[in-house]
Amino acid sequence: MFKSARLDAIKCSAAIGYDTKNDIAQSLDEVMANAENSMYKDKTLNRKSTNKDLINTILDSIHLRSQREEQHADAVAKLCVDLGKALSMPESELEKLERAGLLHDIGKVSLDKSLLLSETAYSEDMAGVHQHALVGYRLLSLFDDTIDIAEYVYNHHEHWDGNGYPRGIKGEQLPLISRIIAVTEVYDRILNKGTEDILIRKRNAVEIIRQGSGTHFDPRIVDAFVQMMQD
C-alpha cells in the first residue's frame, strides 16, 4: 500500500476522493468537482493523524540509527518535567516542556549516522551539528501539533551569555523552556560519558552544570536543578 512506502525519513500518504455519476443529465465536471471535494474532506479529516505519523517516522529514523539518541530524548523529556515542577510551572507549560524535551534533537535527522554515533559530534565546534536546531525548527513549524514548540527547539543551544547558536541571543531573550532544555540535555550527555561509577558521573555532571551558571545557563534554573538533584 502507498501509506507503507517511505522515502528516507518521510512516510508517504495520499488523500483520495470519488463520486458516482447516477444521472445522465449530470455533467462530468460536476462529478469531478464532487470527487475533488471528497478528496479534500478526506485530507482534512486525516491531517492530524498523518502529521503525527510523520513526526513519529522522523523520530524513528533517528532512533534506528542511534539507540542512545532515543534514550537521550526520553531522559531529557523526563528531566524537563521534573525541573519544570521544581520551578512551579503551570500544567499547560509542563505539557509543552515535555514535548519540546522529547523532540529537541529532531533536527538531527539531517545528520549522517557517523555523526550521530560520534562522541565528538556533540562539541560546540561542529558546523554540521549546529544546523540541527534550525532543521528541527523548520520541521516542527510544518505541523499544527508542534508549531507551538518550534521556537523552543530552535533556541535550546543558545547560551545565557549570548555565546551559543544559532542566533547568539542571550539572557531573558531566551524562552524559559529553551533554557530548561539547555540544562537538562547537557546534564544527560555528560552523565552518559565515561565508564566511572554512576554516582561519580552524576556528581561530575551536576558540577559542570553548576560551573556553567551565568555563562552557559540561566543561574536561576541552575540553582533549581542543583537543588532538585540534591533532593
Residue frames as a rotation matrix with the C-alpha (Angstrom) as fourth column:
MET 1
0.569 0.823 0.000 0.00
0.823 -0.569 0.000 0.00
0.000 0.000 -1.000 0.00
PHE 2
0.306 -0.444 0.842 1.05
0.343 -0.774 -0.532 3.58
0.888 0.451 -0.084 -0.64
LYS 3
0.756 0.061 0.652 0.99
-0.485 -0.616 0.621 4.53
0.439 -0.785 -0.436 3.05
SER 4
0.872 -0.470 0.138 3.59
0.237 0.651 0.721 1.83
-0.428 -0.596 0.679 3.79
ALA 5
0.450 -0.727 0.519 6.09
0.724 -0.043 -0.688 3.40
0.522 0.686 0.507 1.39
ARG 6
0.726 -0.308 -0.615 8.89
0.335 -0.622 0.707 5.51
-0.600 -0.720 -0.349 2.89
LEU 7
0.615 -0.606 0.505 11.29
0.375 -0.339 -0.863 7.96
0.694 0.720 0.018 1.32
ASP 8
-0.510 -0.843 0.170 14.22
0.071 -0.239 -0.968 8.15
0.857 -0.481 0.182 3.71
ALA 9
-0.958 0.113 -0.265 12.62
0.267 0.009 -0.964 9.64
-0.107 -0.994 -0.039 6.85
ILE 10
-0.610 0.765 -0.206 9.31
-0.765 -0.636 -0.099 10.55
-0.207 0.097 0.973 5.22
LYS 11
-0.658 0.527 0.537 6.26
0.397 0.849 -0.348 8.30
-0.640 -0.016 -0.769 5.39
CYS 12
-0.957 0.282 0.073 4.09
-0.050 -0.404 0.913 8.72
0.287 0.870 0.400 2.30
SER 13
-0.472 0.881 -0.041 0.39
0.348 0.142 -0.927 9.49
-0.810 -0.451 -0.373 2.43
ALA 14
-0.953 0.241 0.183 -2.38
0.106 -0.302 0.947 10.12
0.283 0.922 0.262 -0.09
ALA 15
-0.490 0.867 -0.089 -5.89
-0.227 -0.226 -0.947 11.55
-0.841 -0.444 0.308 0.11
ILE 16
-0.961 0.199 0.195 -8.49
0.265 0.437 0.860 10.02
0.086 0.877 -0.472 -2.19
GLY 17
-0.425 0.883 -0.201 -11.96
-0.382 -0.376 -0.844 11.22
-0.821 -0.282 0.497 -3.17
TYR 18
-0.954 0.153 0.258 -14.58
0.300 0.512 0.805 9.83
-0.009 0.845 -0.534 -5.53
ASP 19
-0.341 0.918 -0.201 -18.10
-0.591 -0.375 -0.714 10.42
-0.731 -0.125 0.670 -6.84
THR 20
-0.680 0.201 0.705 -20.52
0.510 0.821 0.258 8.40
-0.527 0.535 -0.661 -8.96
LYS 21
-0.800 0.442 -0.406 -22.49
-0.597 -0.653 0.466 9.64
-0.059 0.615 0.786 -11.94
ASN 22
-0.721 0.599 0.348 -26.04
0.352 0.750 -0.560 8.35
-0.596 -0.281 -0.752 -11.39
ASP 23
0.417 0.875 -0.246 -27.95
0.263 -0.375 -0.889 10.72
-0.870 0.306 -0.386 -13.66
ILE 24
0.067 -0.387 0.920 -27.38
0.985 0.172 0.000 11.03
-0.158 0.906 0.393 -17.38
ALA 25
0.740 0.297 0.603 -28.11
0.437 -0.894 -0.096 14.74
0.511 0.335 -0.792 -17.07
GLN 26
0.833 -0.483 -0.270 -25.30
0.075 -0.385 0.920 15.24
-0.548 -0.787 -0.284 -14.57
SER 27
0.795 -0.578 -0.185 -22.17
-0.428 -0.319 -0.846 16.73
0.430 0.751 -0.501 -16.13
LEU 28
0.498 -0.717 -0.489 -18.74
0.668 0.676 -0.311 15.15
0.554 -0.172 0.815 -15.79
ASP 29
-0.345 -0.607 0.716 -17.46
-0.005 -0.762 -0.648 18.48
0.939 -0.227 0.260 -14.48
GLU 30
0.318 0.550 0.772 -19.88
-0.807 -0.270 0.525 18.22
0.497 -0.790 0.358 -11.56
VAL 31
0.947 -0.001 -0.322 -18.82
0.114 0.936 0.332 14.63
0.301 -0.351 0.887 -10.87
MET 32
0.083 -0.996 -0.037 -15.14
0.634 0.081 -0.769 15.62
0.769 0.041 0.638 -10.93
ALA 33
-0.257 -0.120 0.959 -15.83
-0.442 -0.868 -0.227 18.59
0.860 -0.482 0.170 -8.62
ASN 34
0.724 0.586 0.365 -17.64
-0.609 0.294 0.737 16.32
0.324 -0.755 0.569 -6.15
ALA 35
0.746 -0.522 -0.414 -14.76
0.515 0.846 -0.139 13.84
0.423 -0.110 0.900 -6.23
GLU 36
-0.235 -0.873 0.428 -12.27
0.321 -0.485 -0.813 16.64
0.917 -0.053 0.394 -5.59
ASN 37
0.065 0.347 0.936 -14.33
-0.752 -0.599 0.274 17.95
0.656 -0.722 0.222 -2.65
SER 38
0.952 0.283 -0.117 -14.44
-0.165 0.797 0.581 14.43
0.258 -0.534 0.805 -1.25
MET 39
0.314 -0.923 -0.222 -10.66
0.647 0.379 -0.661 14.21
0.695 0.065 0.717 -1.54
TYR 40
-0.398 -0.475 0.785 -10.13
-0.165 -0.805 -0.570 17.49
0.903 -0.356 0.242 0.35
LYS 41
0.521 0.640 0.565 -12.58
-0.727 -0.014 0.687 16.38
0.448 -0.768 0.458 3.04
ASP 42
0.886 -0.245 -0.393 -10.61
0.329 0.931 0.161 13.15
0.326 -0.272 0.906 3.49
LYS 43
-0.057 -0.977 0.204 -7.36
0.517 -0.204 -0.831 15.10
0.854 0.059 0.517 3.60
THR 44
-0.164 0.066 0.984 -8.69
-0.570 -0.820 -0.040 17.49
0.805 -0.568 0.172 6.26
LEU 45
0.783 0.577 0.232 -10.15
-0.530 0.424 0.735 14.74
0.326 -0.698 0.638 8.44
ASN 46
0.860 -0.464 -0.212 -6.94
0.496 0.858 0.135 12.70
0.119 -0.221 0.968 8.40
ARG 47
0.479 -0.713 0.511 -4.45
-0.101 -0.623 -0.775 15.58
0.872 0.320 -0.371 8.52
LYS 48
0.486 -0.279 0.828 -3.82
-0.863 -0.300 0.406 15.41
0.135 -0.912 -0.387 12.26
SER 49
0.772 -0.177 0.611 -3.09
-0.114 0.907 0.406 11.67
-0.626 -0.383 0.679 12.32
THR 50
0.799 -0.496 0.340 -0.95
0.507 0.250 -0.825 11.99
0.324 0.831 0.452 9.19
ASN 51
0.459 -0.627 0.629 1.12
-0.454 -0.774 -0.441 14.77
0.764 -0.083 -0.640 10.74
LYS 52
0.557 -0.220 0.801 1.62
-0.764 0.241 0.598 12.73
-0.325 -0.945 -0.034 13.92
ASP 53
0.867 -0.226 0.445 2.73
0.322 0.935 -0.152 9.76
-0.381 0.275 0.883 11.83
LEU 54
0.678 -0.635 0.370 5.27
0.209 -0.316 -0.925 11.97
0.705 0.705 -0.082 10.02
ILE 55
0.385 -0.526 0.758 6.78
-0.841 -0.539 0.053 13.25
0.380 -0.658 -0.650 13.28
ASN 56
0.626 -0.099 0.773 6.98
-0.472 0.741 0.477 9.70
-0.620 -0.664 0.418 14.66
THR 57
0.906 -0.295 0.304 8.55
0.424 0.629 -0.652 8.45
0.001 0.719 0.695 11.42
ILE 58
0.509 -0.742 0.437 11.24
-0.263 -0.617 -0.741 11.14
0.820 0.262 -0.509 11.58
LEU 59
0.351 -0.341 0.872 11.97
-0.933 -0.049 0.357 10.27
-0.079 -0.939 -0.336 15.22
ASP 60
0.825 0.017 0.565 12.10
-0.077 0.994 0.082 6.56
-0.560 -0.111 0.821 14.39
SER 61
0.839 -0.526 0.141 14.63
0.259 0.157 -0.953 7.20
0.479 0.836 0.268 11.62
ILE 62
0.220 -0.755 0.618 16.94
-0.733 -0.546 -0.405 8.90
0.643 -0.364 -0.674 14.15
HIS 63
0.303 -0.033 0.953 16.46
-0.887 0.357 0.294 6.29
-0.350 -0.934 0.079 16.86
LEU 64
0.983 0.027 0.183 17.02
0.044 0.927 -0.374 3.37
-0.179 0.375 0.909 14.49
ARG 65
0.527 -0.840 0.126 20.42
0.103 -0.085 -0.991 4.82
0.844 0.535 0.041 13.68
SER 66
-0.623 -0.741 0.249 21.27
-0.151 -0.199 -0.968 5.62
0.767 -0.641 0.012 17.31
GLN 67
0.169 0.665 -0.727 19.66
0.668 0.465 0.581 3.97
0.725 -0.584 -0.366 20.31
ARG 68
-0.542 -0.458 -0.705 21.48
0.833 -0.405 -0.377 6.46
-0.113 -0.791 0.601 22.51
GLU 69
-0.927 0.239 0.287 19.55
-0.125 -0.923 0.364 9.31
0.352 0.302 0.886 20.86
GLU 70
0.011 0.973 -0.231 16.28
0.060 0.229 0.971 7.63
0.998 -0.025 -0.056 21.81
GLN 71
0.114 -0.050 -0.992 17.44
0.944 0.317 0.093 7.20
0.310 -0.947 0.083 25.40
HIS 72
-0.848 -0.500 -0.175 18.64
0.529 -0.824 -0.206 10.80
-0.041 -0.267 0.963 25.46
ALA 73
-0.623 0.681 0.385 15.30
-0.197 -0.613 0.765 12.16
0.757 0.401 0.516 24.20
ASP 74
0.317 0.775 -0.546 13.33
0.370 0.429 0.824 10.20
0.873 -0.463 -0.151 26.81
ALA 75
-0.114 -0.454 -0.884 15.68
0.990 0.021 -0.138 11.20
0.081 -0.891 0.447 29.62
VAL 76
-0.952 -0.264 0.158 15.62
0.266 -0.964 -0.003 14.89
0.154 0.039 0.987 28.69
ALA 77
-0.259 0.938 0.232 11.82
-0.098 -0.264 0.960 14.91
0.961 0.226 0.160 28.47
LYS 78
0.432 0.413 -0.801 11.55
0.678 0.437 0.591 13.45
0.594 -0.799 -0.091 31.98
LEU 79
-0.418 -0.681 -0.602 14.19
0.903 -0.380 -0.198 15.76
-0.094 -0.626 0.774 33.45
CYS 80
-0.823 0.156 0.547 12.47
0.099 -0.908 0.407 18.74
0.560 0.389 0.732 31.86
VAL 81
0.212 0.977 -0.015 9.16
0.089 -0.004 0.996 17.90
0.973 -0.212 -0.088 33.53
ASP 82
0.326 -0.158 -0.932 10.83
0.917 0.291 0.272 17.35
0.229 -0.944 0.240 36.91
LEU 83
-0.720 -0.662 -0.207 12.68
0.689 -0.717 -0.105 20.65
-0.079 -0.218 0.973 36.63
GLY 84
-0.564 0.604 0.564 9.56
0.014 -0.675 0.738 22.45
0.826 0.424 0.372 35.42
LYS 85
0.492 0.742 -0.455 7.73
0.456 0.226 0.861 21.24
0.742 -0.631 -0.227 38.52
ALA 86
-0.045 -0.609 -0.792 10.60
0.994 -0.105 0.025 22.42
-0.098 -0.786 0.610 40.70
LEU 87
-0.948 -0.293 0.125 10.18
0.313 -0.930 0.194 25.84
0.060 0.223 0.973 39.05
SER 88
-0.441 0.865 -0.240 6.40
0.309 -0.105 -0.945 25.75
-0.843 -0.491 -0.221 39.75
MET 89
-0.927 0.126 -0.354 5.45
-0.374 -0.383 0.845 25.93
-0.029 0.915 0.402 36.08
PRO 90
-0.044 0.988 0.146 1.72
-0.824 0.047 -0.564 25.54
-0.564 -0.145 0.813 35.27
GLU 91
0.035 0.126 0.991 0.44
0.092 0.987 -0.129 22.23
-0.995 0.096 0.023 33.91
SER 92
0.925 0.371 0.077 -0.11
0.121 -0.097 -0.988 23.64
-0.359 0.924 -0.135 30.42
GLU 93
0.538 -0.808 -0.241 3.53
-0.835 -0.472 -0.283 24.71
0.115 0.353 -0.928 30.22
LEU 94
-0.146 -0.571 0.808 4.73
-0.616 0.691 0.378 21.37
-0.774 -0.442 -0.453 31.59
GLU 95
0.544 0.425 0.723 2.99
0.272 0.726 -0.631 19.61
-0.794 0.540 0.280 28.71
LYS 96
0.965 -0.246 -0.097 4.77
-0.197 -0.428 -0.882 21.81
0.175 0.870 -0.461 26.16
LEU 97
0.244 -0.921 0.303 8.04
-0.955 -0.174 0.240 21.41
-0.169 -0.348 -0.922 28.06
GLU 98
0.085 -0.167 0.982 7.79
-0.203 0.962 0.181 17.61
-0.976 -0.214 0.048 27.90
ARG 99
0.826 0.274 0.492 7.07
0.397 0.336 -0.854 17.61
-0.400 0.901 0.168 24.15
ALA 100
0.820 -0.569 -0.066 9.88
-0.506 -0.666 -0.547 20.08
0.268 0.482 -0.834 23.46
GLY 101
0.096 -0.795 0.599 12.28
-0.838 0.260 0.479 17.98
-0.537 -0.548 -0.641 25.55
LEU 102
0.303 0.102 0.947 11.33
0.150 0.977 -0.153 14.84
-0.941 0.189 0.281 23.65
LEU 103
0.755 0.129 0.643 11.70
0.639 0.079 -0.765 16.50
-0.149 0.989 -0.023 20.22
HIS 104
0.711 -0.430 -0.557 14.59
-0.205 -0.884 0.421 18.89
-0.673 -0.185 -0.716 20.90
ASP 105
-0.367 -0.929 -0.039 17.00
-0.383 0.112 0.917 16.93
-0.848 0.352 -0.398 18.67
ILE 106
0.465 0.629 0.623 14.58
0.300 0.550 -0.779 16.03
-0.833 0.549 0.067 15.87
GLY 107
0.793 -0.212 -0.571 16.69
-0.561 -0.621 -0.547 18.16
-0.239 0.754 -0.611 13.50
LYS 108
-0.216 -0.928 0.303 19.41
-0.689 0.364 0.627 15.50
-0.692 -0.073 -0.718 13.74
VAL 109
0.564 0.464 0.682 17.50
0.215 0.716 -0.665 13.60
-0.797 0.522 0.304 11.09
SER 110
0.955 -0.207 -0.211 19.71
-0.283 -0.434 -0.855 15.57
0.085 0.877 -0.473 8.68
LEU 111
0.189 -0.951 0.243 22.96
-0.929 -0.093 0.359 14.20
-0.319 -0.294 -0.901 10.19
ASP 112
0.036 -0.312 -0.949 24.92
-0.564 0.777 -0.277 11.21
0.825 0.546 -0.148 8.93
LYS 113
0.868 0.299 -0.396 24.91
0.078 0.706 0.704 8.13
0.490 -0.642 0.589 11.14
SER 114
0.020 -0.954 -0.301 28.63
0.754 0.211 -0.621 8.62
0.656 -0.215 0.723 11.80
LEU 115
-0.579 -0.182 0.795 27.89
-0.207 -0.910 -0.360 11.98
0.788 -0.373 0.489 13.42
LEU 116
0.465 0.836 0.293 25.02
-0.582 0.039 0.812 10.60
0.667 -0.548 0.504 15.48
LEU 117
0.866 -0.121 -0.485 27.27
0.333 0.862 0.381 7.88
0.372 -0.492 0.787 16.89
SER 118
-0.057 -0.986 0.159 30.37
0.519 -0.166 -0.839 10.04
0.853 0.035 0.521 17.37
GLU 119
0.237 0.047 -0.970 31.25
0.958 -0.178 0.225 11.29
-0.162 -0.983 -0.087 20.84
THR 120
-0.710 -0.603 -0.365 32.83
0.532 -0.798 0.283 14.38
-0.461 0.007 0.887 19.28
ALA 121
-0.488 0.576 0.656 29.63
0.662 -0.246 0.708 15.22
0.569 0.780 -0.262 17.39
TYR 122
0.537 0.792 -0.290 28.26
0.775 -0.327 0.541 16.98
0.333 -0.515 -0.789 20.45
SER 123
-0.416 -0.707 -0.572 31.04
0.802 -0.582 0.136 19.53
-0.429 -0.402 0.809 20.75
GLU 124
0.468 0.608 -0.642 30.13
0.303 -0.792 -0.529 23.14
-0.830 0.053 -0.555 20.12
ASP 125
-0.259 -0.746 -0.613 32.60
-0.362 -0.514 0.778 23.30
-0.896 0.423 -0.137 17.21
MET 126
-0.744 -0.064 0.665 30.95
0.465 0.664 0.585 21.21
-0.479 0.745 -0.465 14.52
ALA 127
-0.795 0.389 -0.466 29.18
-0.539 -0.805 0.248 23.31
-0.279 0.448 0.850 11.88
GLY 128
-0.659 0.555 -0.508 27.09
-0.161 0.556 0.816 20.40
0.735 0.619 -0.277 10.64
VAL 129
-0.499 0.451 -0.740 25.72
0.835 0.480 -0.270 19.69
0.233 -0.752 -0.616 14.11
HIS 130
-0.861 0.126 -0.492 24.95
0.119 -0.892 -0.437 23.39
-0.494 -0.435 0.753 14.58
GLN 131
-0.804 0.542 -0.244 22.35
-0.476 -0.342 0.810 23.15
0.356 0.768 0.533 11.83
HIS 132
-0.705 0.554 -0.444 20.17
0.524 0.828 0.201 20.67
0.479 -0.090 -0.873 13.69
ALA 133
-0.589 0.512 -0.625 18.47
0.449 -0.436 -0.780 23.36
-0.673 -0.740 0.027 15.76
LEU 134
-0.566 0.343 -0.749 17.41
-0.662 -0.731 0.166 25.18
-0.491 0.590 0.641 12.59
VAL 135
-0.779 0.271 -0.565 16.34
-0.280 0.655 0.702 21.95
0.560 0.705 -0.434 10.87
GLY 136
-0.723 0.510 -0.467 14.30
0.691 0.550 -0.469 21.00
0.017 -0.662 -0.749 13.92
TYR 137
-0.563 0.494 -0.663 12.64
-0.030 -0.814 -0.581 24.42
-0.826 -0.307 0.473 13.96
ARG 138
-0.623 0.293 -0.725 11.67
-0.781 -0.297 0.550 24.15
-0.054 0.909 0.414 10.30
LEU 139
-0.799 0.322 -0.507 10.30
0.131 0.917 0.377 20.62
0.586 0.235 -0.775 10.70
LEU 140
-0.631 0.554 -0.543 8.22
0.734 0.200 -0.649 21.40
-0.251 -0.808 -0.533 13.76
SER 141
-0.646 0.367 -0.669 6.89
-0.289 -0.929 -0.230 24.59
-0.706 0.045 0.707 12.18
LEU 142
-0.863 0.272 -0.426 5.25
-0.381 0.203 0.902 22.48
0.332 0.941 -0.072 9.44
PHE 143
-0.497 0.639 -0.587 2.75
0.488 0.765 0.421 20.76
0.718 -0.077 -0.692 11.72
ASP 144
0.204 0.707 0.677 -0.17
-0.274 -0.623 0.733 22.10
0.940 -0.335 0.066 13.74
ASP 145
0.879 0.239 -0.412 0.62
0.251 0.503 0.827 19.87
0.405 -0.831 0.382 16.73
THR 146
0.307 -0.861 -0.405 4.24
0.939 0.203 0.279 21.01
-0.158 -0.465 0.871 17.05
ILE 147
0.126 -0.276 0.953 4.35
0.533 -0.791 -0.300 24.60
0.836 0.546 0.048 15.80
ASP 148
0.858 0.284 0.427 3.94
-0.167 -0.633 0.756 25.81
0.485 -0.720 -0.496 19.40
ILE 149
0.791 -0.609 0.051 7.25
0.139 0.261 0.955 24.22
-0.595 -0.749 0.291 20.46
ALA 150
0.676 -0.537 0.505 9.31
0.665 0.148 -0.732 25.00
0.319 0.831 0.457 17.34
GLU 151
0.584 -0.433 0.686 10.79
-0.316 -0.900 -0.299 28.18
0.747 -0.042 -0.663 18.85
TYR 152
0.737 -0.291 0.610 11.94
-0.595 0.148 0.790 26.34
-0.320 -0.945 -0.064 21.98
VAL 153
0.699 -0.479 0.531 13.77
0.532 0.844 0.061 23.74
-0.478 0.240 0.845 19.93
TYR 154
0.684 -0.416 0.600 15.35
0.401 -0.473 -0.785 26.47
0.610 0.777 -0.157 17.79
ASN 155
0.437 -0.453 0.777 16.88
-0.540 -0.823 -0.176 28.13
0.719 -0.343 -0.604 20.87
HIS 156
0.997 0.078 0.022 17.93
-0.061 0.545 0.836 25.21
0.053 -0.835 0.548 23.04
HIS 157
0.338 -0.939 -0.054 21.64
0.935 0.342 -0.091 25.64
0.104 -0.020 0.994 22.18
GLU 158
0.336 -0.199 0.921 21.70
0.013 -0.976 -0.216 29.36
0.942 0.085 -0.325 22.93
HIS 159
-0.330 -0.549 -0.768 23.70
0.823 0.232 -0.519 30.43
0.463 -0.803 0.375 26.00
TRP 160
0.537 0.538 -0.650 22.74
0.822 -0.506 0.260 32.76
-0.189 -0.674 -0.714 28.81
ASP 161
0.038 -0.627 -0.778 25.74
0.260 -0.745 0.614 34.98
-0.965 -0.226 0.135 27.95
GLY 162
0.666 0.352 -0.658 24.99
-0.459 -0.502 -0.733 35.10
-0.588 0.790 -0.173 24.21
ASN 163
-0.295 -0.898 -0.327 27.79
-0.877 0.119 0.465 32.77
-0.378 0.424 -0.823 23.05
GLY 164
-0.235 0.278 0.931 25.54
0.096 0.960 -0.262 29.96
-0.967 0.028 -0.252 21.85
TYR 165
-0.956 -0.023 -0.293 23.96
-0.289 -0.116 0.950 29.21
-0.056 0.993 0.104 18.47
PRO 166
0.001 -0.363 0.932 22.28
0.998 0.062 0.023 29.64
-0.066 0.930 0.362 16.02
ARG 167
0.553 0.379 0.742 21.48
0.558 -0.830 0.008 33.33
0.619 0.410 -0.670 16.71
GLY 168
-0.532 -0.839 -0.112 23.63
0.619 -0.296 -0.727 34.34
0.577 -0.456 0.677 19.66
ILE 169
0.207 0.644 0.736 20.75
-0.277 -0.683 0.675 35.78
0.938 -0.344 0.037 21.70
LYS 170
-0.682 -0.607 -0.407 21.08
0.264 0.315 -0.912 35.88
0.682 -0.729 -0.055 25.47
GLY 171
-0.978 0.169 0.122 19.51
-0.179 -0.383 -0.906 36.28
-0.107 -0.908 0.405 28.90
GLU 172
-0.370 0.924 0.100 15.77
-0.023 0.098 -0.995 36.84
-0.929 -0.371 -0.015 29.11
GLN 173
-0.197 0.256 -0.946 15.59
-0.961 -0.244 0.133 36.91
-0.196 0.935 0.294 25.31
LEU 174
-0.846 -0.185 -0.501 15.74
-0.318 0.928 0.193 33.12
0.429 0.323 -0.844 25.51
PRO 175
0.236 0.970 -0.067 12.43
-0.568 0.193 0.800 31.30
0.789 -0.151 0.596 26.07
LEU 176
0.102 -0.150 0.983 12.22
-0.974 0.185 0.129 29.70
-0.201 -0.971 -0.127 29.51
ILE 177
0.869 0.284 0.405 11.59
-0.228 0.957 -0.182 26.26
-0.439 0.066 0.896 28.02
SER 178
0.724 -0.679 -0.125 14.73
-0.016 0.164 -0.986 26.56
0.690 0.716 0.108 25.88
ARG 179
-0.013 -0.745 0.667 16.75
-0.830 -0.364 -0.422 27.45
0.557 -0.560 -0.614 28.97
ILE 180
0.389 0.231 0.892 15.43
-0.766 0.619 0.174 24.40
-0.512 -0.751 0.417 30.80
ILE 181
0.998 -0.031 0.054 16.25
0.057 0.801 -0.596 22.07
-0.025 0.598 0.801 27.90
ALA 182
0.451 -0.888 0.088 19.77
-0.438 -0.306 -0.845 23.55
0.777 0.343 -0.527 27.73
VAL 183
-0.101 -0.465 0.879 20.46
-0.995 0.055 -0.085 22.42
-0.009 -0.883 -0.469 31.30
THR 184
0.465 0.394 0.793 18.84
-0.539 0.836 -0.099 19.00
-0.702 -0.381 0.601 31.14
GLU 185
0.992 -0.068 -0.107 20.27
-0.049 0.569 -0.821 17.92
0.117 0.820 0.561 27.80
VAL 186
0.174 -0.980 0.096 23.85
-0.627 -0.185 -0.757 18.85
0.760 0.072 -0.646 28.75
TYR 187
-0.030 -0.128 0.991 23.44
-0.953 0.302 0.010 17.04
-0.301 -0.945 -0.131 32.08
ASP 188
0.765 0.407 0.498 22.27
-0.287 0.909 -0.302 13.86
-0.576 0.088 0.813 30.35
ARG 189
0.795 -0.543 -0.269 25.08
-0.208 0.173 -0.963 13.98
0.569 0.822 0.024 27.77
ILE 190
-0.108 -0.892 0.439 27.73
-0.818 -0.171 -0.550 14.34
0.565 -0.418 -0.711 30.48
LEU 191
0.217 0.288 0.933 26.09
-0.863 0.503 0.045 11.72
-0.457 -0.815 0.357 32.70
ASN 192
0.872 0.250 0.420 26.40
-0.061 0.908 -0.414 9.11
-0.485 0.335 0.808 29.96
LYS 193
0.590 -0.775 -0.227 30.04
-0.437 -0.070 -0.897 9.73
0.679 0.628 -0.380 29.06
GLY 194
-0.315 -0.853 0.415 32.87
-0.868 0.082 -0.490 7.72
0.384 -0.515 -0.767 30.52
THR 195
0.047 0.227 -0.973 32.99
-0.004 0.974 0.227 4.48
0.999 -0.006 0.047 32.48
GLU 196
-0.868 -0.363 0.339 33.19
-0.304 -0.152 -0.941 5.71
0.392 -0.920 0.022 36.07
ASP 197
-0.697 0.638 -0.327 30.66
0.699 0.504 -0.507 4.67
-0.159 -0.583 -0.797 38.68
ILE 198
-0.065 0.782 0.620 27.23
0.758 -0.366 0.540 6.24
0.649 0.505 -0.569 38.05
LEU 199
0.703 0.317 -0.636 27.35
0.690 -0.520 0.504 8.24
-0.171 -0.793 -0.584 41.30
ILE 200
-0.260 -0.872 -0.414 30.68
0.541 -0.487 0.686 9.79
-0.800 -0.046 0.599 40.28
ARG 201
-0.728 0.025 0.685 29.29
0.654 -0.273 0.705 10.67
0.204 0.962 0.182 36.85
LYS 202
0.379 0.923 0.065 26.21
0.815 -0.366 0.449 12.23
0.438 -0.117 -0.891 38.44
ARG 203
0.494 -0.261 -0.829 28.35
0.579 -0.613 0.538 14.39
-0.649 -0.746 -0.151 40.72
ASN 204
-0.620 -0.783 0.056 30.56
0.524 -0.359 0.772 15.42
-0.585 0.508 0.633 37.79
ALA 205
-0.418 0.540 0.730 27.55
0.783 -0.193 0.591 16.27
0.460 0.819 -0.342 35.62
VAL 206
0.664 0.678 -0.317 25.95
0.740 -0.530 0.415 18.39
0.113 -0.510 -0.853 38.34
GLU 207
0.150 -0.699 -0.699 29.25
0.523 -0.544 0.656 20.18
-0.839 -0.464 0.284 38.95
ILE 208
-0.771 -0.415 0.484 29.63
0.616 -0.290 0.733 21.03
-0.164 0.863 0.479 35.25
ILE 209
0.120 0.886 0.448 26.08
0.789 -0.359 0.498 22.43
0.602 0.294 -0.742 35.23
ARG 210
0.685 0.108 -0.721 26.94
0.645 -0.551 0.530 24.48
-0.340 -0.827 -0.447 38.31
GLN 211
-0.317 -0.910 -0.268 30.12
0.558 -0.408 0.723 25.82
-0.767 0.079 0.637 36.66
GLY 212
-0.672 0.092 0.734 28.07
0.699 -0.249 0.671 26.94
0.245 0.964 0.103 33.65
SER 213
0.306 0.832 -0.462 25.78
0.927 -0.372 -0.055 29.12
-0.217 -0.412 -0.885 35.74
GLY 214
0.467 -0.037 -0.883 25.72
0.101 -0.990 0.095 32.69
-0.878 -0.134 -0.459 34.41
THR 215
-0.532 -0.645 -0.549 27.59
-0.550 -0.230 0.803 31.81
-0.644 0.729 -0.233 31.21
HIS 216
-0.967 0.179 -0.179 26.09
-0.017 0.658 0.753 28.77
0.253 0.731 -0.633 29.53
PHE 217
-0.359 0.857 -0.370 22.97
0.758 0.499 0.420 28.52
0.545 -0.129 -0.829 31.72
ASP 218
0.179 0.579 0.795 20.38
-0.234 -0.760 0.606 30.70
0.956 -0.294 -0.001 33.46
PRO 219
-0.781 -0.588 0.211 21.55
-0.321 0.087 -0.943 30.95
0.536 -0.804 -0.257 37.12
ARG 220
-0.231 0.771 0.593 18.00
-0.955 -0.061 -0.292 30.61
-0.189 -0.634 0.750 38.48
ILE 221
0.701 0.490 -0.517 17.45
-0.622 0.775 -0.108 27.38
0.348 0.398 0.849 36.57
VAL 222
-0.155 -0.838 -0.523 20.85
-0.159 0.543 -0.824 26.03
0.975 -0.044 -0.217 37.63
ASP 223
-0.736 -0.103 0.669 20.02
-0.655 -0.142 -0.742 26.68
0.172 -0.984 0.037 41.29
ALA 224
0.257 0.924 0.282 16.69
-0.936 0.311 -0.165 24.87
-0.240 -0.222 0.945 40.95
PHE 225
0.602 -0.070 -0.795 18.31
-0.432 0.810 -0.398 21.98
0.672 0.583 0.457 39.09
VAL 226
-0.495 -0.860 -0.124 21.13
-0.275 0.290 -0.917 21.53
0.824 -0.420 -0.380 41.61
GLN 227
-0.547 0.377 0.747 18.65
-0.822 -0.075 -0.564 21.63
-0.157 -0.923 0.352 44.48
MET 228
0.550 0.800 -0.238 16.43
-0.834 0.537 -0.125 19.12
0.028 0.268 0.963 42.69
MET 229
0.308 -0.510 -0.803 19.33
-0.243 0.774 -0.585 16.71
0.920 0.376 0.114 42.19
GLN 230
-0.750 -0.577 0.322 20.41
-0.420 0.040 -0.907 17.06
0.511 -0.816 -0.272 45.80
ASP 231
-0.200 0.779 0.594 16.88
-0.935 0.029 -0.353 16.34
-0.292 -0.626 0.723 47.00
